[in-house]
Amino acid sequence: MNGRTVSAQDNRLFLKGGDNPCQGYVQVYHEKKWGVVGSDGWRKENEDVVCRSIGCGSSLGSTNQLLDTEAMALVWLNDLHCSGSEEQLWECNTPGWNISIYTKDIVKKIKCSGDGPPPKPAPSPAPAQAPAWPD
């Protein structure tokens, strides 16, 4: 499974189906179920919130992606209107969780500027022990 995940409380966001962890369509975990984010009303500010929230910089753009029926079984969020300053996608203006008349099987595939957050630095070596004082 490739992608980056971010979680806040019981909600998680994940980019799936991309060439690296910072590309793909948006999946959301909410109420113990995975679903997708619909593309109605989609805008660049939504993409920027997604990319930034998973440590992948900003959006370089998006394309439409056709999903199979199984992947589209649940549309958690749709018709999102982000200002771009939100920390998480679910903080954007939306009609609400699982409120959608979305019937298309198309989502936005996002490409973020990064490949993922920078690797954690290696732990520092233990400090050398000071020589004992002579007696």
MDAnalysis code that builds the backbone (N, CA, C; Angstrom):
import MDAnalysis as mda
import numpy as np

u = mda.Universe.empty(405, n_residues=135, atom_resindex=np.repeat(np.arange(135), 3), trajectory=True)
u.add_TopologyAttr("name", ["N", "CA", "C"] * 135)
u.add_TopologyAttr("resid", np.arange(1, 136))
u.add_TopologyAttr("resname", ["MET", "ASN", "GLY", "ARG", "THR", "VAL", "SER", "ALA", "GLN", "ASP", "ASN", "ARG", "LEU", "PHE", "LEU", "LYS", "GLY", "GLY", "ASP", "ASN", "PRO", "CYS", "GLN", "GLY", "TYR", "VAL", "GLN", "VAL", "TYR", "HIS", "GLU", "LYS", "LYS", "TRP", "GLY", "VAL", "VAL", "GLY", "SER", "ASP", "GLY", "TRP", "ARG", "LYS", "GLU", "ASN", "GLU", "ASP", "VAL", "VAL", "CYS", "ARG", "SER", "ILE", "GLY", "CYS", "GLY", "SER", "SER", "LEU", "GLY", "SER", "THR", "ASN", "GLN", "LEU", "LEU", "ASP", "THR", "GLU", "ALA", "MET", "ALA", "LEU", "VAL", "TRP", "LEU", "ASN", "ASP", "LEU", "HIS", "CYS", "SER", "GLY", "SER", "GLU", "GLU", "GLN", "LEU", "TRP", "GLU", "CYS", "ASN", "THR", "PRO", "GLY", "TRP", "ASN", "ILE", "SER", "ILE", "TYR", "THR", "LYS", "ASP", "ILE", "VAL", "LYS", "LYS", "ILE", "LYS", "CYS", "SER", "GLY", "ASP", "GLY", "PRO", "PRO", "PRO", "LYS", "PRO", "ALA", "PRO", "SER", "PRO", "ALA", "PRO", "ALA", "GLN", "ALA", "PRO", "ALA", "TRP", "PRO", "ASP"])
u.atoms.positions = np.array([
    [0.856, -1.170, 0.000],
    [0.000, 0.000, 0.000],
    [0.901, 1.232, 0.000],
    [0.795, 2.056, -1.024],
    [1.606, 3.263, -1.029],
    [0.753, 4.435, -0.602],
    [1.379, 5.492, -0.151],
    [0.648, 6.681, 0.237],
    [1.058, 7.158, 1.608],
    [0.598, 8.337, 1.945],
    [0.856, 8.942, 3.240],
    [-0.470, 9.028, 3.962],
    [-0.442, 8.818, 5.235],
    [-1.652, 8.863, 6.040],
    [-1.501, 9.929, 7.105],
    [-2.563, 10.650, 7.354],
    [-2.600, 11.576, 8.478],
    [-3.866, 11.243, 9.251],
    [-3.794, 11.337, 10.560],
    [-4.996, 11.069, 11.338],
    [-5.202, 12.177, 12.359],
    [-6.431, 12.448, 12.621],
    [-6.823, 13.404, 13.647],
    [-8.031, 12.786, 14.327],
    [-7.873, 12.478, 15.589],
    [-8.884, 11.740, 16.326],
    [-9.127, 10.423, 15.607],
    [-10.329, 10.185, 15.146],
    [-10.632, 8.918, 14.476],
    [-10.710, 9.065, 12.963],
    [-10.336, 10.209, 12.432],
    [-10.365, 10.433, 10.985],
    [-8.959, 10.279, 10.425],
    [-8.860, 9.692, 9.243],
    [-7.568, 9.532, 8.579],
    [-7.716, 9.914, 7.120],
    [-6.633, 10.422, 6.556],
    [-6.612, 10.790, 5.150],
    [-5.426, 10.102, 4.507],
    [-5.607, 9.603, 3.288],
    [-4.600, 8.789, 2.626],
    [-4.654, 9.045, 1.131],
    [-3.503, 9.176, 0.480],
    [-3.455, 9.261, -0.974],
    [-3.143, 7.866, -1.507],
    [-3.972, 7.377, -2.405],
    [-3.835, 6.012, -2.896],
    [-3.739, 6.008, -4.416],
    [-2.936, 5.087, -4.944],
    [-2.891, 4.882, -6.382],
    [-1.952, 5.804, -7.128],
    [-0.981, 6.378, -6.444],
    [-0.029, 7.263, -7.102],
    [1.320, 6.608, -7.311],
    [2.214, 7.345, -7.958],
    [3.566, 6.838, -8.207],
    [4.475, 6.966, -6.992],
    [4.102, 7.795, -6.028],
    [4.846, 7.918, -4.784],
    [3.847, 8.263, -3.682],
    [4.278, 8.320, -2.434],
    [3.335, 8.552, -1.332],
    [2.610, 9.900, -1.385],
    [3.071, 10.814, -2.222],
    [2.471, 12.148, -2.298],
    [1.652, 12.340, -3.567],
    [1.169, 11.253, -4.129],
    [0.303, 11.308, -5.305],
    [-0.813, 10.291, -5.141],
    [-1.962, 10.602, -5.672],
    [-3.052, 9.642, -5.676],
    [-4.386, 10.300, -5.405],
    [-5.412, 9.468, -5.353],
    [-6.732, 9.998, -5.028],
    [-6.921, 9.919, -3.520],
    [-7.818, 10.767, -3.009],
    [-7.978, 10.925, -1.569],
    [-8.951, 9.890, -1.023],
    [-8.459, 9.120, -0.064],
    [-9.310, 8.223, 0.708],
    [-9.378, 8.772, 2.121],
    [-10.534, 8.629, 2.741],
    [-10.745, 9.102, 4.099],
    [-11.292, 7.950, 4.934],
    [-10.744, 7.806, 6.132],
    [-11.234, 6.826, 7.101],
    [-12.028, 7.589, 8.145],
    [-13.278, 7.226, 8.293],
    [-14.174, 7.915, 9.230],
    [-15.190, 6.885, 9.726],
    [-15.485, 6.917, 11.007],
    [-16.422, 5.964, 11.615],
    [-16.075, 4.514, 11.268],
    [-14.785, 4.220, 11.288],
    [-14.257, 2.870, 11.067],
    [-14.520, 2.331, 9.673],
    [-14.689, 3.237, 8.688],
    [-14.899, 2.831, 7.302],
    [-14.080, 3.726, 6.382],
    [-13.507, 3.110, 5.327],
    [-12.800, 3.871, 4.301],
    [-13.784, 4.315, 3.233],
    [-13.598, 5.524, 2.747],
    [-14.389, 6.057, 1.647],
    [-13.528, 7.012, 0.846],
    [-14.120, 7.630, -0.153],
    [-13.384, 8.555, -1.009],
    [-13.932, 9.964, -0.838],
    [-13.236, 10.905, -1.457],
    [-13.667, 12.296, -1.499],
    [-14.104, 12.577, -2.932],
    [-15.317, 13.038, -3.096],
    [-15.848, 13.330, -4.421],
    [-15.216, 14.570, -5.033],
    [-15.388, 14.717, -6.336],
    [-14.741, 15.826, -7.036],
    [-15.679, 16.999, -7.324],
    [-16.934, 16.931, -6.887],
    [-17.835, 18.062, -7.102],
    [-17.290, 19.304, -6.403],
    [-17.264, 20.412, -7.118],
    [-16.790, 21.669, -6.536],
    [-15.313, 21.684, -6.204],
    [-14.553, 20.756, -6.749],
    [-13.133, 20.629, -6.402],
    [-12.356, 21.858, -6.838],
    [-11.380, 22.260, -6.030],
    [-10.536, 23.416, -6.332],
    [-9.140, 23.218, -5.778],
    [-8.214, 24.040, -6.241],
    [-6.807, 23.898, -5.864],
    [-6.596, 24.036, -4.361],
    [-7.361, 24.891, -3.705],
    [-7.209, 25.065, -2.253],
    [-7.460, 23.755, -1.517],
    [-8.384, 22.931, -2.016],
    [-8.629, 21.616, -1.401],
    [-7.369, 20.766, -1.494],
    [-6.753, 20.790, -2.675],
    [-5.534, 20.002, -2.900],
    [-4.402, 20.471, -1.993],
    [-4.267, 21.787, -1.843],
    [-3.204, 22.310, -0.986],
    [-3.371, 21.858, 0.459],
    [-4.615, 21.818, 0.939],
    [-4.874, 21.343, 2.304],
    [-4.486, 19.872, 2.424],
    [-4.863, 19.064, 1.443],
    [-4.515, 17.642, 1.461],
    [-2.992, 17.477, 1.495],
    [-2.304, 18.098, 0.555],
    [-0.846, 17.927, 0.450],
    [-0.136, 18.381, 1.722],
    [-0.495, 19.546, 2.221],
    [0.160, 20.077, 3.418],
    [-0.125, 19.198, 4.633],
    [-1.360, 18.698, 4.760],
    [-1.726, 17.927, 5.951],
    [-1.004, 16.589, 6.044],
    [-0.517, 16.067, 4.924],
    [0.206, 14.794, 4.970],
    [1.712, 14.984, 4.789],
    [2.184, 16.234, 4.895],
    [3.618, 16.502, 4.831],
    [4.188, 16.418, 3.432],
    [3.382, 16.752, 2.429],
    [3.816, 16.620, 1.038],
    [3.866, 17.953, 0.291],
    [4.010, 19.047, 0.990],
    [4.159, 20.344, 0.329],
    [2.839, 20.905, -0.141],
    [2.828, 21.381, -1.390],
    [1.627, 21.974, -1.968],
    [1.250, 21.217, -3.240],
    [0.090, 21.545, -3.764],
    [-0.403, 20.839, -4.947],
    [0.283, 21.323, -6.213],
    [0.624, 20.368, -7.064],
    [1.129, 20.676, -8.404],
    [0.021, 20.504, -9.436],
    [-1.165, 20.103, -8.985],
    [-2.295, 19.929, -9.884],
    [-2.992, 18.609, -9.669],
    [-4.053, 18.414, -10.441],
    [-4.824, 17.182, -10.319],
    [-5.419, 16.814, -11.666],
    [-5.782, 15.559, -11.770],
    [-6.462, 15.039, -12.957],
    [-7.649, 14.216, -12.486],
    [-8.570, 13.957, -13.384],
    [-9.686, 13.085, -13.053],
    [-9.240, 11.644, -13.150],
    [-9.727, 10.821, -12.231],
    [-9.416, 9.400, -12.253],
    [-10.710, 8.621, -12.109],
    [-10.900, 7.672, -12.990],
    [-12.057, 6.787, -12.947],
    [-11.768, 5.661, -11.964],
    [-12.685, 5.422, -11.043],
    [-12.528, 4.348, -10.063],
    [-13.539, 3.253, -10.323],
    [-13.201, 2.050, -9.883],
    [-14.175, 0.970, -10.015],
    [-15.283, 1.149, -8.976],
    [-16.364, 0.465, -9.169],
    [-17.539, 0.623, -8.317],
    [-17.228, 0.305, -6.864],
    [-16.409, -0.694, -6.619],
    [-16.087, -1.071, -5.242],
    [-15.371, 0.061, -4.516],
    [-14.432, 0.716, -5.193],
    [-13.674, 1.814, -4.575],
    [-14.580, 2.998, -4.279],
    [-15.638, 3.174, -5.061],
    [-16.539, 4.316, -4.890],
    [-17.721, 3.991, -3.983],
    [-17.664, 2.894, -3.256],
    [-18.806, 2.455, -2.468],
    [-19.298, 3.518, -1.481],
    [-18.406, 4.325, -0.939],
    [-18.782, 5.315, 0.062],
    [-18.071, 6.628, -0.243],
    [-18.834, 7.677, -0.441],
    [-18.269, 9.013, -0.638],
    [-18.444, 9.760, 0.687],
    [-17.348, 9.863, 1.448],
    [-17.437, 10.485, 2.760],
    [-17.619, 11.988, 2.663],
    [-16.832, 12.633, 1.809],
    [-16.896, 14.090, 1.691],
    [-17.038, 14.470, 0.232],
    [-17.802, 15.507, -0.016],
    [-17.991, 15.978, -1.381],
    [-18.360, 17.451, -1.322],
    [-18.213, 18.123, -2.435],
    [-18.551, 19.537, -2.546],
    [-17.827, 20.350, -1.470],
    [-16.528, 20.057, -1.315],
    [-15.695, 20.759, -0.337],
    [-15.295, 22.132, -0.847],
    [-15.235, 23.078, 0.071],
    [-14.770, 24.425, -0.264],
    [-13.765, 24.844, 0.796],
    [-12.503, 24.612, 0.514],
    [-11.428, 24.979, 1.434],
    [-10.930, 26.387, 1.107],
    [-10.495, 27.092, 2.130],
    [-9.868, 28.404, 1.908],
    [-8.381, 28.222, 1.628],
    [-7.844, 27.078, 2.052],
    [-6.422, 26.795, 1.898],
    [-5.663, 26.895, 3.204],
    [-6.305, 27.448, 4.237],
    [-5.625, 27.611, 5.529],
    [-5.977, 26.514, 6.535],
    [-6.883, 25.626, 6.175],
    [-7.304, 24.567, 7.098],
    [-6.161, 23.580, 7.346],
    [-6.155, 23.008, 8.543],
    [-5.160, 21.997, 8.893],
    [-5.510, 20.640, 8.285],
    [-6.793, 20.321, 8.232],
    [-7.266, 19.035, 7.733],
    [-8.411, 19.256, 6.743],
    [-8.598, 18.330, 5.840],
    [-9.623, 18.440, 4.811],
    [-11.025, 18.527, 5.410],
    [-11.278, 17.804, 6.494],
    [-12.614, 17.789, 7.086],
    [-12.928, 19.072, 7.830],
    [-11.979, 20.023, 7.898],
    [-12.253, 21.336, 8.469],
    [-12.802, 22.310, 7.418],
    [-12.767, 21.917, 6.154],
    [-13.269, 22.756, 5.071],
    [-14.794, 22.791, 5.095],
    [-15.362, 23.803, 4.458],
    [-16.820, 23.872, 4.344],
    [-17.310, 22.714, 3.487],
    [-18.300, 22.006, 3.985],
    [-18.861, 20.843, 3.302],
    [-20.291, 20.641, 3.789],
    [-21.137, 20.024, 2.995],
    [-22.483, 19.715, 3.492],
    [-22.467, 18.765, 4.690],
    [-21.377, 18.006, 4.871],
    [-21.263, 17.101, 6.007],
    [-20.762, 15.731, 5.577],
    [-20.496, 14.903, 6.578],
    [-20.023, 13.544, 6.329],
    [-21.126, 12.729, 5.675],
    [-20.778, 12.028, 4.603],
    [-21.671, 11.106, 3.914],
    [-22.955, 11.776, 3.420],
    [-22.867, 13.076, 3.140],
    [-24.000, 13.798, 2.555],
    [-23.600, 14.145, 1.141],
    [-24.096, 13.366, 0.202],
    [-23.708, 13.569, -1.187],
    [-24.718, 12.909, -2.104],
    [-24.983, 13.568, -3.206],
    [-25.781, 12.936, -4.251],
    [-24.846, 12.569, -5.392],
    [-23.583, 12.394, -5.041],
    [-22.517, 12.106, -5.982],
    [-22.738, 10.735, -6.601],
    [-22.896, 10.684, -7.904],
    [-23.143, 9.401, -8.556],
    [-22.067, 9.045, -9.571],
    [-21.118, 9.946, -9.805],
    [-20.041, 9.659, -10.751],
    [-19.011, 8.758, -10.091],
    [-18.268, 8.038, -10.910],
    [-17.197, 7.217, -10.368],
    [-15.845, 7.842, -10.713],
    [-15.799, 9.174, -10.616],
    [-14.577, 9.923, -10.906],
    [-14.161, 10.687, -9.656],
    [-12.876, 10.628, -9.351],
    [-12.299, 11.387, -8.246],
    [-11.110, 12.169, -8.794],
    [-10.581, 13.054, -7.982],
    [-9.395, 13.812, -8.364],
    [-8.145, 13.068, -7.895],
    [-7.217, 12.889, -8.794],
    [-5.912, 12.319, -8.462],
    [-4.971, 13.503, -8.309],
    [-4.431, 13.654, -7.128],
    [-3.619, 14.817, -6.771],
    [-2.137, 14.494, -6.902],
    [-1.380, 15.485, -7.340],
    [0.077, 15.373, -7.343],
    [0.609, 16.513, -6.483],
    [1.280, 16.142, -5.391],
    [1.847, 17.126, -4.472],
    [3.310, 17.373, -4.808],
    [3.834, 18.487, -4.312],
    [5.199, 18.896, -4.649],
    [6.273, 18.027, -4.016],
    [5.973, 17.357, -2.935],
    [6.978, 16.552, -2.253],
    [6.842, 15.071, -2.520],
    [7.822, 14.324, -2.043],
    [7.776, 12.866, -2.104],
    [7.404, 12.303, -0.750],
    [7.186, 13.172, 0.210],
    [6.878, 12.769, 1.573],
    [7.686, 13.616, 2.520],
    [7.418, 13.507, 3.790],
    [8.178, 14.289, 4.750],
    [9.635, 13.856, 4.755],
    [10.540, 14.765, 5.136],
    [11.948, 14.386, 5.171],
    [12.175, 13.266, 6.169],
    [13.171, 12.425, 5.902],
    [13.439, 11.339, 6.847],
    [13.868, 11.903, 8.192],
    [13.572, 11.147, 9.216],
    [13.984, 11.572, 10.556],
    [15.501, 11.511, 10.645],
    [16.102, 12.504, 11.302],
    [17.562, 12.474, 11.419],
    [18.014, 11.281, 12.265],
    [19.201, 10.811, 11.953],
    [19.774, 9.703, 12.723],
    [20.030, 10.183, 14.145],
    [19.888, 9.293, 15.107],
    [20.144, 9.704, 16.487],
    [21.601, 10.126, 16.639],
    [21.799, 11.119, 17.484],
    [23.160, 11.589, 17.752],
    [23.918, 10.527, 18.518],
    [25.218, 10.415, 18.228],
    [25.997, 9.441, 19.007],
    [26.052, 9.875, 20.467],
    [26.206, 8.893, 21.328],
    [26.297, 9.201, 22.754],
    [27.541, 10.061, 22.998],
    [27.413, 11.043, 23.876],
    [28.577, 11.893, 24.136],
    [29.716, 11.063, 24.725],
    [30.913, 11.458, 24.351],
    [32.087, 10.764, 24.879],
    [32.161, 11.019, 26.376],
    [32.587, 10.007, 27.090],
    [32.683, 10.146, 28.528],
    [33.933, 10.958, 28.862],
    [33.757, 11.900, 29.742],
    [34.901, 12.734, 30.152],
    [35.888, 11.873, 30.921],
    [37.188, 12.161, 30.732],
    [38.184, 11.390, 31.496],
    [38.026, 11.646, 32.990],
    [38.365, 10.638, 33.761],
    [38.273, 10.760, 35.216],
    [39.340, 11.733, 35.698],
    [39.026, 12.460, 36.731],
    [40.007, 13.369, 37.328],
    [41.071, 12.544, 38.021],
    [42.329, 12.984, 37.839],
    [43.385, 12.241, 38.554],
    [43.265, 12.457, 40.049],
    [43.681, 11.450, 40.779],
    [43.648, 11.562, 42.247],
    [44.754, 12.407, 42.756],
])
